[in-house]
Amino acid sequence: MNDFYNPVHTFLEKGSTGRIPELVKELCPEGGSVLILSWNAAVFELAGFLRLAELPGISLQKLIFQVSNPTLEQLFAVYRETADFCPDVVIAVGGGSVMDVGKSLCCLYGKKIASEEELRAMIREKSFGAPRAKWIGVPTTAGTGSEVTCWATIWDPSQDAKRSLESKQNYAYAAIADPDLIRRMPLSLAVSSALDAMAHAVESCWAKNTNPVSRALAFCAVRTVMSHMDGLLSGEEQARDAMSRGSLLAGLAFSNTRTTACHSISYPLTMHYGIPHGTAVSLLIAPVFRLNRGRIREAEELLAALGVRNERELEERIHRILRAAAIPDSLEEWGVKREDLRILAEHGMTKGRADNNPVELTADGIERMLESIYACKTERERASA
């Protein structure tokens, strides 16, 4: 595969939220309606959003959404709350969860959806059609890259499933990556998010759908994130700027490749045990690297970009990073029951992710990987493993 496509206008600079009014004018030259979906009400007071309210012919609806890993039921509730307003533009301001809901809504407006079951069927059957609304992504975390991808993750725990709304017609009109917006992220969230960005980039290098452009973006993203990780842990402001840049680059990289085994296996860990997504994914990077080693293009160069020489050092480095941020670094510490590993392994075969891995996954193989990250190990124990 040697083609690459991503139409998102990207802005990566401090104060870039000030561009929002001009972007809305481009989308609604004769006026229109705009939904601002945000994790935090404080963003409504930023200069760009205040000026947006002054644009002639623009009607606004503001809505706070503070849920991580949004469920189908929560998406339906937001749809019902905003369906009558039926915006022309959705501005999603927050982490990946807010953007997942924002971009999903664009595919739902203009359709009459009477129940959660109708919504579930629409997503499952991919019958939502072309999106009615355009959207602008404004990340306030640095890790998901959701502002430059065309799919959204919606959780469906009642069906023990992860749903995906996906359409190449639903790329954002623009992505505003303003480093000023990630300044106040708690350290644990900043580290978990950065490791998620690293995983996006690494997985895009070995995905079946990899391509030369994605790999170039991915290598740059990995170097950017991992070379600034110590600075992030010590509170350096420029390190947070670097994470904003690395996350965007990683998002562009995997926007064309999708993720692979690490993400596939991580989903039930997040759904059933609440392990933060970036943490769950990062714990799986070294085990999956070992599995895929013989099928990875430029494996030595990728390890060098990660700042290590081999998979053992990669495992040790990720565990050190998690511990330095006071994040539990074993499944046992997250409350996972050892007797559940088998069923977690069976549920880790996510369509579109597991089958994008260069080496075939099996439930037995996944269970062995989960076992390898189950108990907390000392570095000496890892060295002898």
C-alpha positions as CSV (number, residue, x, y, z in Angstrom):
1,M,0.0,0.0,0.0
2,N,1.6,3.3,-1.1
3,D,-1.2,5.8,-1.0
4,F,-2.0,8.4,1.7
5,Y,-5.0,10.7,2.1
6,N,-5.9,13.1,4.8
7,P,-7.9,16.3,3.9
8,V,-7.9,18.0,7.4
9,H,-6.7,21.6,7.6
10,T,-4.2,21.5,10.6
11,F,-3.1,24.4,12.7
12,L,-0.4,23.7,15.3
13,E,0.5,26.9,17.2
14,K,-0.2,28.7,20.4
15,G,-3.3,30.8,20.2
16,S,-4.6,29.0,17.2
17,T,-8.1,28.8,18.7
18,G,-8.3,32.4,17.5
19,R,-8.8,31.0,14.0
20,I,-12.1,29.4,14.8
21,P,-14.3,32.4,13.7
22,E,-12.7,32.6,10.3
23,L,-13.1,28.8,9.8
24,V,-16.8,29.0,10.7
25,K,-17.2,31.8,8.2
26,E,-15.7,29.6,5.6
27,L,-18.1,26.8,6.4
28,C,-21.1,29.1,6.8
29,P,-20.6,32.1,4.5
30,E,-24.3,33.0,4.7
31,G,-24.8,32.2,8.4
32,G,-25.7,29.0,10.1
33,S,-25.9,27.0,13.3
34,V,-22.9,25.9,15.4
35,L,-22.8,23.4,18.3
36,I,-19.9,23.8,20.6
37,L,-19.4,20.5,22.5
38,S,-16.9,20.9,25.2
39,W,-15.5,19.0,28.2
40,N,-15.0,22.3,30.1
41,A,-17.0,25.5,30.2
42,A,-13.9,27.6,30.5
43,V,-13.2,27.3,26.8
44,F,-16.3,29.4,26.1
45,E,-14.4,32.4,27.5
46,L,-11.5,32.0,25.1
47,A,-11.2,35.0,22.7
48,G,-11.9,32.8,19.6
49,F,-15.2,31.5,21.0
50,L,-16.2,34.9,22.2
51,R,-15.7,36.4,18.8
52,L,-17.6,33.4,17.3
53,A,-20.7,34.5,19.3
54,E,-20.5,38.0,17.6
55,L,-20.6,36.7,14.0
56,P,-23.7,37.9,12.2
57,G,-26.1,35.1,11.2
58,I,-24.5,32.5,13.5
59,S,-26.6,30.8,16.1
60,L,-24.9,28.9,18.9
61,Q,-25.7,26.0,21.2
62,K,-23.2,25.2,23.9
63,L,-23.1,21.8,25.6
64,I,-20.8,20.3,28.2
65,F,-20.0,16.6,27.9
66,Q,-17.8,15.2,30.7
67,V,-17.8,11.4,30.1
68,S,-14.8,9.3,29.2
69,N,-15.3,6.3,26.8
70,P,-18.8,7.4,25.7
71,T,-21.4,4.7,25.4
72,L,-24.1,4.3,22.8
73,E,-26.7,5.4,25.4
74,Q,-24.8,8.6,26.1
75,L,-24.4,9.3,22.4
76,F,-28.1,8.9,21.9
77,A,-28.9,11.2,24.8
78,V,-26.7,14.0,23.3
79,Y,-28.3,13.4,19.9
80,R,-31.8,13.8,21.3
81,E,-30.7,17.0,23.2
82,T,-29.3,18.6,20.0
83,A,-31.3,17.1,17.2
84,D,-33.8,19.9,16.9
85,F,-31.0,22.5,16.7
86,C,-29.5,20.3,13.9
87,P,-26.2,22.3,13.6
88,D,-24.3,22.9,10.4
89,V,-21.0,22.8,12.2
90,V,-19.9,20.9,15.4
91,I,-16.9,22.2,17.2
92,A,-15.6,19.4,19.5
93,V,-13.3,20.7,22.3
94,G,-11.8,18.1,24.5
95,G,-10.1,14.8,24.5
96,G,-10.8,11.8,22.3
97,S,-14.1,11.1,24.0
98,V,-15.6,14.5,23.2
99,M,-14.4,14.3,19.6
100,D,-15.8,10.8,19.2
101,V,-19.2,12.1,20.2
102,G,-18.8,15.3,18.1
103,K,-17.9,13.5,14.9
104,S,-20.5,10.8,15.5
105,L,-23.3,13.5,15.8
106,C,-22.3,14.8,12.3
107,C,-23.4,11.5,10.9
108,L,-26.6,11.4,12.8
109,Y,-28.2,14.8,12.3
110,G,-30.9,14.9,9.7
111,K,-31.9,11.3,10.5
112,K,-34.9,10.3,12.6
113,I,-33.6,8.0,15.3
114,A,-36.3,7.0,17.7
115,S,-34.4,4.7,20.1
116,E,-31.1,3.4,21.2
117,E,-31.7,0.2,19.4
118,E,-32.3,2.1,16.1
119,L,-29.0,3.9,16.7
120,R,-27.2,0.6,17.4
121,A,-28.5,-0.9,14.2
122,M,-27.5,2.1,12.2
123,I,-24.0,2.0,13.5
124,R,-23.7,-1.8,13.2
125,E,-25.0,-1.8,9.6
126,K,-23.2,1.5,8.7
127,S,-26.4,2.9,7.3
128,F,-25.9,6.4,8.6
129,G,-24.9,7.7,5.1
130,A,-23.1,11.0,4.4
131,P,-22.7,13.4,7.3
132,R,-25.0,16.4,7.3
133,A,-22.7,18.6,9.4
134,K,-19.0,19.5,9.3
135,W,-16.9,19.5,12.3
136,I,-13.8,21.1,13.8
137,G,-11.6,19.3,16.3
138,V,-9.9,21.2,19.1
139,P,-8.0,18.7,21.3
140,T,-7.3,19.6,25.0
141,T,-5.2,16.4,25.5
142,A,-2.2,15.3,23.5
143,G,-2.6,11.6,22.5
144,T,-5.7,10.5,20.7
145,G,-5.1,12.1,17.3
146,S,-8.9,12.0,16.9
147,E,-9.0,15.4,15.4
148,V,-7.4,14.1,12.2
149,T,-9.1,10.7,11.8
150,C,-12.5,9.8,10.3
151,W,-13.7,7.2,12.8
152,A,-15.2,7.5,16.2
153,T,-15.2,4.9,19.0
154,I,-18.5,4.4,20.8
155,W,-18.7,1.8,23.6
156,D,-21.6,-0.6,23.9
157,P,-21.1,-2.4,27.2
158,S,-24.6,-3.9,27.3
159,Q,-23.7,-5.8,24.2
160,D,-20.0,-6.2,25.3
161,A,-18.9,-4.5,22.1
162,K,-17.0,-1.5,20.8
163,R,-18.7,0.3,17.9
164,S,-17.1,2.4,15.3
165,L,-18.7,5.2,13.2
166,E,-16.5,5.6,10.2
167,S,-16.8,7.5,7.0
168,K,-14.1,9.1,4.8
169,Q,-16.6,11.9,4.3
170,N,-16.4,12.6,8.0
171,Y,-12.8,13.9,8.3
172,A,-12.8,17.2,10.2
173,Y,-12.8,20.4,8.2
174,A,-10.0,21.6,10.5
175,A,-7.9,20.6,13.5
176,I,-6.8,23.2,16.0
177,A,-3.9,21.9,18.0
178,D,-3.2,24.8,20.4
179,P,-0.6,23.8,23.0
180,D,-2.0,26.3,25.4
181,L,-5.1,24.1,25.9
182,I,-3.1,21.1,27.3
183,R,-1.2,23.0,29.9
184,R,-3.4,22.0,32.8
185,M,-3.6,18.3,32.1
186,P,-2.8,16.3,35.3
187,L,0.5,14.4,34.9
188,S,-1.0,11.0,34.9
189,L,-3.4,12.0,32.0
190,A,-0.6,13.7,30.2
191,V,1.6,10.6,30.4
192,S,-1.1,8.1,29.5
193,S,-2.1,10.3,26.5
194,A,1.4,10.6,25.3
195,L,1.9,6.9,25.4
196,D,-1.3,6.5,23.4
197,A,0.2,8.8,20.8
198,M,3.4,6.7,20.8
199,A,1.3,3.5,20.3
200,H,-0.6,5.0,17.4
201,A,2.7,5.8,15.7
202,V,4.4,2.5,16.4
203,E,1.4,0.5,15.3
204,S,1.1,2.5,12.1
205,C,4.6,1.3,11.2
206,W,3.8,-2.4,11.3
207,A,0.1,-2.3,10.3
208,K,-0.9,-4.3,7.2
209,N,-2.1,-1.0,5.8
210,T,1.2,0.9,6.4
211,N,2.5,3.2,3.8
212,P,5.7,5.3,3.3
213,V,4.1,8.6,4.3
214,S,2.5,7.1,7.4
215,R,5.8,5.6,8.5
216,A,7.7,8.9,7.9
217,L,5.1,10.7,10.1
218,A,5.2,7.9,12.6
219,F,9.0,7.9,13.1
220,C,8.9,11.7,13.6
221,A,6.0,11.3,16.1
222,V,7.8,8.5,18.1
223,R,11.0,10.5,18.3
224,T,9.1,13.6,19.4
225,V,7.1,11.9,22.1
226,M,9.8,9.6,23.6
227,S,12.6,12.2,23.5
228,H,10.5,14.6,25.6
229,M,9.0,12.0,28.0
230,D,11.5,12.8,30.8
231,G,10.8,16.5,30.3
232,L,7.1,15.8,30.6
233,L,7.6,13.9,33.8
234,S,9.7,16.7,35.3
235,G,7.2,19.4,34.4
236,E,8.9,21.2,31.5
237,E,6.5,23.4,29.5
238,Q,8.3,22.8,26.2
239,A,7.7,19.0,26.7
240,R,3.9,19.6,26.6
241,D,4.3,21.6,23.4
242,A,6.2,18.6,22.0
243,M,3.5,16.2,23.0
244,S,0.9,18.3,21.2
245,R,3.0,18.1,18.1
246,G,3.8,14.4,18.5
247,S,0.1,13.5,19.0
248,L,-0.9,15.3,15.8
249,L,1.8,13.6,13.8
250,A,0.8,10.2,15.2
251,G,-2.8,10.9,14.4
252,L,-1.9,11.7,10.8
253,A,0.2,8.6,10.6
254,F,-2.5,6.1,11.8
255,S,-5.4,8.0,10.1
256,N,-4.5,5.9,7.0
257,T,-3.3,2.7,8.6
258,R,-5.6,2.1,11.6
259,T,-4.2,0.5,14.7
260,T,-3.4,-3.2,15.3
261,A,-3.1,-5.8,18.1
262,C,-2.2,-3.4,20.9
263,H,-5.4,-1.5,20.6
264,S,-7.5,-4.6,19.8
265,I,-6.3,-6.3,23.0
266,S,-6.6,-3.2,25.1
267,Y,-10.3,-2.5,24.5
268,P,-11.8,-5.1,26.9
269,L,-9.3,-4.0,29.5
270,T,-10.7,-0.5,29.3
271,M,-14.3,-1.6,29.0
272,H,-14.4,-4.1,31.9
273,Y,-11.7,-2.7,34.3
274,G,-11.5,1.0,33.5
275,I,-7.8,1.0,32.7
276,P,-7.1,4.3,31.0
277,H,-6.9,3.7,27.2
278,G,-3.3,5.0,26.8
279,T,-2.1,3.0,29.8
280,A,-3.7,-0.2,28.6
281,V,-2.2,0.2,25.1
282,S,1.2,1.1,26.3
283,L,1.5,-2.1,28.5
284,L,1.0,-4.1,25.3
285,I,3.6,-2.4,23.1
286,A,6.5,-4.5,24.1
287,P,4.7,-7.9,24.0
288,V,3.2,-7.1,20.5
289,F,6.6,-5.9,19.3
290,R,8.0,-9.3,20.2
291,L,5.2,-11.0,18.3
292,N,5.6,-8.9,15.2
293,R,9.4,-8.5,15.2
294,G,10.0,-10.6,12.1
295,R,7.4,-8.6,10.1
296,I,8.4,-5.0,11.1
297,R,10.0,-2.9,8.4
298,E,13.0,-1.0,9.9
299,A,12.6,-2.6,13.3
300,E,16.0,-1.5,14.6
301,E,15.4,2.0,13.5
302,L,12.0,2.0,15.2
303,L,13.6,0.8,18.5
304,A,16.1,3.6,18.2
305,A,13.3,6.1,17.8
306,L,11.8,4.7,20.9
307,G,15.1,5.3,22.7
308,V,15.9,1.6,23.3
309,R,18.0,-1.2,21.8
310,N,15.6,-4.2,22.2
311,E,12.1,-5.3,23.4
312,R,13.3,-5.9,26.9
313,E,14.5,-2.3,27.2
314,L,11.3,-1.1,25.7
315,E,9.3,-2.9,28.3
316,E,11.4,-1.6,31.1
317,R,11.2,2.0,29.8
318,I,7.4,2.0,29.5
319,H,7.1,0.5,33.0
320,R,9.5,3.2,34.4
321,I,7.5,5.9,32.7
322,L,4.2,4.7,34.2
323,R,5.6,4.3,37.7
324,A,7.2,7.8,37.5
325,A,3.7,9.2,36.8
326,A,2.2,7.1,39.7
327,I,0.2,5.0,37.2
328,P,-0.1,1.3,38.1
329,D,1.9,-0.8,35.6
330,S,0.4,-4.2,35.9
331,L,-3.0,-5.7,35.3
332,E,-3.0,-7.1,38.8
333,E,-2.7,-3.5,40.3
334,W,-5.7,-2.5,38.1
335,G,-7.8,-5.1,39.8
336,V,-7.9,-7.6,36.9
337,K,-8.7,-11.1,38.0
338,R,-6.3,-13.7,36.7
339,E,-9.1,-16.1,36.0
340,D,-10.6,-13.5,33.6
341,L,-7.5,-13.4,31.4
342,R,-8.9,-16.1,29.1
343,I,-12.2,-14.3,28.4
344,L,-10.4,-11.0,28.0
345,A,-8.2,-12.7,25.4
346,E,-11.2,-14.0,23.5
347,H,-12.7,-10.5,23.5
348,G,-9.4,-8.9,22.4
349,M,-10.0,-10.0,18.8
350,T,-11.5,-6.7,17.5
351,K,-12.5,-6.7,13.9
352,G,-10.6,-4.1,11.9
353,R,-7.7,-4.0,14.4
354,A,-6.7,-7.6,15.2
355,D,-6.9,-8.5,11.5
356,N,-4.7,-5.4,10.7
357,N,-1.8,-6.9,12.7
358,P,1.0,-8.4,10.5
359,V,1.1,-11.6,12.5
360,E,-2.1,-13.5,13.1
361,L,-3.6,-13.2,16.6
362,T,-5.0,-16.2,18.5
363,A,-6.8,-16.3,21.9
364,D,-3.9,-18.4,23.2
365,G,-1.3,-15.9,22.1
366,I,-3.2,-13.0,23.5
367,E,-3.7,-14.8,26.8
368,R,0.1,-15.3,27.0
369,M,0.6,-11.6,26.4
370,L,-1.9,-10.7,29.1
371,E,-0.2,-13.1,31.5
372,S,3.2,-11.4,30.8
373,I,1.8,-8.0,32.0
374,Y,-0.4,-9.3,34.7
375,A,1.9,-9.2,37.8
376,C,4.2,-6.3,38.8
377,K,7.8,-7.3,38.1
378,T,11.1,-5.8,39.3
379,E,13.5,-4.8,36.6
380,R,15.7,-7.8,37.6
381,E,12.8,-10.1,37.0
382,R,12.2,-8.6,33.6
383,A,15.9,-8.9,32.7
384,S,15.9,-12.6,33.4
385,A,12.6,-13.2,31.6
